[in-house]
Amino acid sequence: MSIVNIHEAKTHFSKLLEKVLAGEEVIIGKSGKPIAKLVRYQQSDEPRQPGMWKGKV
């Protein structure tokens, strides 16, 4: 897991994406506090079913 500040994230965004593609998580911070996490996107193979949250939310 890497922790970078906003300026570094903007400057080296493509390199950070390469790390994410390799399976690493990247935390972006502001003033030393984490505010966002970059992780690899994983698409679900299951089709969505309309109404599955009905009555639960």
C-alpha angles and dihedrals in degrees: 000000000000126000118205135168123242095259092051090046092053092046097047102027096133091051090050090052089053089055090050091050088053089057101261123133117228122203118203116206139189121205090352094305123111114244105163142018126211113210133164114272115240117194116216117240092207117092116238117256115214114233098018091129094046110133093009100080 
